[in-house]
Amino acid sequence: MKIVLNGEPCEVAAETLAALLDECGFSGRVATAVNEGFVPSSLRVGHRLNDGDRVEVLAPMQGG
C-alpha cells in the first residue's frame, strides 16, 4: 500500500501501525500519528492503515 511516512511517499506491506514500525525498523520509544491524529502505543497493534494515510513517527532526541 502507498502511504506518506514522515513526509516521504513510500510503499509498504504493513497493514497496521505496529507492523509498519517493525517493517521500517523503528524501535524504542516513539510517538506516532496517523492523518494528524495521535495514536498511543497501546492502540498501534489494532490501528489499521489505509492507502494514502499520512503517518508521522517521532523519536525523542537528547541534547540541549
Buried (B, 14 or more C-beta within 10 A) or exposed (E): BEBBBEEEEBEBEBEBBBBBBEEBEBEEEBEBBBEEEEBEEEEBEEBEBEEEBEBBBEEEEEEE
